[in-house]
Amino acid sequence: MALAFGGNDVLVQGGNCGIAKLPNITGLVVMTRASTDITKAIILARGLGKRMRSSESSAHLDADQSRAADAGMKAMIPIGRPFLDFVLSALADAGFTETCMVVGPEHTAIREYYASLPMRRLKVSFATQEQPIGTANALLAAESFTAGESFLTLNSDNYYPVEVFTSLRTLGEPGLPAFEREALVRNSNIPPERIRGYALLRIGTPGYLEQIVEKPGEMPVAAASDGKEVFISMNCWRFAPEIFRACREVPRSARGEFELPEAVQFGLGSLGLRFKAIPFRAGVLDLSYRGDIAEVATRLARVHVEL
């Protein structure tokens, strides 16, 4: 199975933002931006943070960081200010104006923090996922927030480039950023062994997702060895309302959860959904473990936050 752009899908590094551009495709219907741009984003912040709660002798945290890590609240890890503030500021920089955070009923700290925080550029609301039974189920908790509109979905413990958000906001159809594996390793704080566990993307002509392979293990290494580029999902999506049907109908995964990547694959195979893949040669910051905190803090030290 090819796990790369093949055939005539030659990738070319573009601009300063790291986008790899696909060849021009003729015969496409052109839509105006005013009718296709999106302004809403759902942030998945319900996770239990089991990896963050695990102790690491090599991680040196201050008292506030230790308390947040002990609680598993990755998005609220303080690096001058909560990590999630940086994510929200990037969304606002890209033109998003409304966000909905999916949290658990026990996550009162995050609700209280943003309820008391003056915000000029973004409106923040919350949806509750009662039980932590997977990211597809978490997305369903925020369905009413979307009000039948297309929307962005992202993780709360990843910091994505603003250019990624902007590209999806103006894409005009459902899609995702496809991160080239070697560039992701080179430009992120994520070690190669961790990336080996991330979902792989099979992308066909003219640049639409054909298959998403969740938890592939050693497959990226094997695919990369034949000289082909490998593309990775970092669970950032532009969705249309039809994704909610896929989230409702997808069966439980082998882990017993309703997984968003499997809902996407179900939508591809059973519902006829289509997702445009935008190739990026760029990095993403990941805040999964205590050992990630210092590196993420260093990389975000000069990032201006405005909410």
Long-range contacts (C-beta under 8 A, 24 or more apart in sequence): 1-202, 1-211, 2-202, 2-223, 2-228, 3-200, 3-201, 3-202, 3-213, 3-219, 3-220, 3-223, 3-228, 3-230, 3-231, 4-203, 4-223, 4-228, 4-229, 4-230, 4-231, 5-203, 5-207, 5-229, 5-231, 5-279, 6-204, 6-228, 7-205, 8-205, 9-203, 9-205, 9-206, 9-207, 11-180, 11-229, 11-279, 13-281, 17-161, 17-163, 17-282, 18-161, 18-163, 18-183, 18-187, 18-280, 18-281, 18-282, 19-163, 19-167, 19-278, 19-279, 19-280, 19-281, 19-282, 20-180, 20-279, 20-280, 20-281, 21-279, 22-206, 22-207, 22-279, 23-206, 25-206, 25-207, 31-172, 33-170, 33-172, 36-170, 36-171, 36-172, 36-173, 37-95, 37-169, 37-170, 38-96, 38-149, 38-150, 38-151, 38-152, 38-168, 38-169, 38-238, 39-95, 39-96, 39-97, 39-98, 39-169, 40-96, 40-97, 40-98, 40-99, 40-100, 40-145, 40-146, 40-149, 40-151, 40-152, 41-91, 41-96, 41-98, 41-99, 41-100, 41-151, 41-152, 41-153, 41-154, 41-165, 42-99, 42-100, 42-101, 42-102, 42-127, 42-139, 42-142, 42-145, 42-146, 42-151, 42-152, 42-153, 42-154, 43-75, 43-84, 43-87, 43-99, 43-100, 43-101, 43-102, 43-154, 43-155, 43-156, 44-102, 44-135, 44-138, 44-139, 44-153, 44-154, 44-155, 44-156, 44-235, 44-260, 45-75, 45-84, 45-101, 45-102, 45-103, 45-107, 45-110, 45-156, 46-102, 46-103, 46-104, 46-107, 46-129, 46-132, 46-138, 46-141, 47-72, 47-74, 47-132, 47-156, 47-157, 48-72, 48-132, 49-73, 49-74, 51-288, 51-289, 52-77, 52-287, 52-288, 52-289, 52-290, 54-289, 54-290, 55-290, 56-289, 56-290, 56-291, 58-291, 59-289, 59-290, 59-291, 59-293, 59-294, 60-294, 61-290, 61-293, 65-293, 69-290, 69-293, 71-109, 73-107, 73-109, 73-110, 74-156, 74-157, 74-287, 74-288, 75-110, 75-156, 75-157, 75-287, 76-109, 76-110, 76-113, 77-287, 77-293, 79-293, 79-296, 79-297, 79-300, 80-297, 80-300, 80-301, 81-305, 82-113, 83-157, 83-159, 83-287, 83-296, 83-300, 84-110, 84-156, 85-305, 85-307, 86-159, 86-300, 86-303, 86-305, 87-154, 87-156, 87-158, 87-159, 87-160, 88-122, 88-124, 88-307, 89-303, 89-304, 89-305, 89-306, 89-307, 90-159, 90-160, 90-161, 90-162, 90-165, 91-122, 91-152, 91-165, 92-121, 92-122, 92-306, 92-307, 93-162, 93-165, 93-306, 94-162, 94-165, 94-166, 94-169, 95-165, 95-166, 95-169, 96-122, 96-152, 96-165, 96-169, 97-121, 97-122, 97-123, 98-122, 98-123, 98-125, 98-145, 99-123, 99-124, 99-125, 100-124, 100-125, 100-126, 100-127, 100-142, 100-145, 101-125, 101-126, 101-127, 101-156, 102-126, 102-127, 102-128, 102-129, 102-138, 102-139, 102-141, 102-142, 103-127, 103-128, 103-129, 104-128, 104-129, 104-130, 104-132, 105-130, 117-307, 118-307, 119-307, 120-306, 120-307, 121-306, 121-307, 122-307, 133-256, 133-257, 133-258, 134-252, 134-253, 134-257, 134-258, 134-259, 134-260, 135-235, 135-257, 135-258, 135-259, 135-260, 136-246, 136-247, 136-250, 136-258, 136-259, 136-260, 136-262, 136-263, 137-247, 137-257, 137-258, 138-260, 139-239, 139-243, 139-244, 139-247, 139-260, 139-263, 140-244, 140-247, 140-248, 143-244, 146-241, 148-241, 149-241, 150-174, 150-238, 150-239, 150-240, 150-241, 151-238, 151-239, 152-236, 152-237, 152-238, 152-239, 153-235, 153-236, 153-237, 153-238, 153-239, 153-260, 154-235, 154-236, 154-237, 155-234, 155-235, 155-236, 157-286, 157-287, 157-288, 158-234, 158-235, 158-236, 158-284, 158-285, 158-286, 158-287, 159-284, 159-285, 159-287, 159-296, 159-300, 160-234, 160-236, 160-284, 161-280, 161-282, 161-283, 161-284, 163-280, 163-282, 164-236, 164-278, 164-280, 164-282, 167-278, 168-236, 168-237, 168-238, 168-278, 169-238, 171-238, 171-276, 171-278, 173-238, 173-240, 173-274, 173-276, 174-237, 174-238, 174-239, 174-240, 174-243, 174-273, 174-274, 174-275, 174-276, 175-237, 175-238, 175-275, 175-276, 175-277, 175-278, 176-201, 176-209, 176-233, 176-236, 176-237, 176-238, 176-275, 176-276, 176-277, 176-278, 177-234, 177-236, 177-277, 177-278, 177-279, 177-280, 178-203, 178-231, 178-232, 178-233, 178-277, 178-278, 178-279, 178-280, 179-231, 179-232, 179-233, 179-234, 179-280, 179-281, 179-282, 179-284, 180-229, 180-230, 180-231, 180-232, 180-279, 180-280, 180-281, 181-220, 181-224, 181-229, 181-230, 181-231, 181-232, 182-224, 182-229, 182-230, 183-280, 183-281, 183-282, 183-283, 184-232, 184-234, 184-282, 184-283, 184-284, 186-283, 187-281, 187-282, 187-283, 188-283, 188-284, 188-285, 188-286, 189-283, 189-285, 189-286, 189-292, 189-295, 189-296, 189-299, 190-284, 190-286, 194-286, 194-288, 195-220, 195-232, 196-220, 196-221, 198-232, 198-233, 198-234, 199-232, 199-233, 199-235, 199-261, 200-230, 200-231, 200-232, 200-233, 201-231, 201-232, 201-233, 201-277, 203-231, 203-277, 203-279, 207-276, 207-277, 207-278, 207-279, 208-274, 208-275, 208-276, 208-277, 209-264, 209-268, 209-274, 209-275, 209-276, 209-277, 210-268, 211-265, 211-268, 212-261, 212-264, 212-265, 212-268, 214-253, 214-259, 214-261, 214-262, 214-265, 231-277, 231-279, 233-261, 234-284, 235-260, 235-261, 237-264, 237-275, 240-273, 242-267, 242-271, 242-273, 243-267, 243-273, 245-271, 246-270, 246-271, 246-273
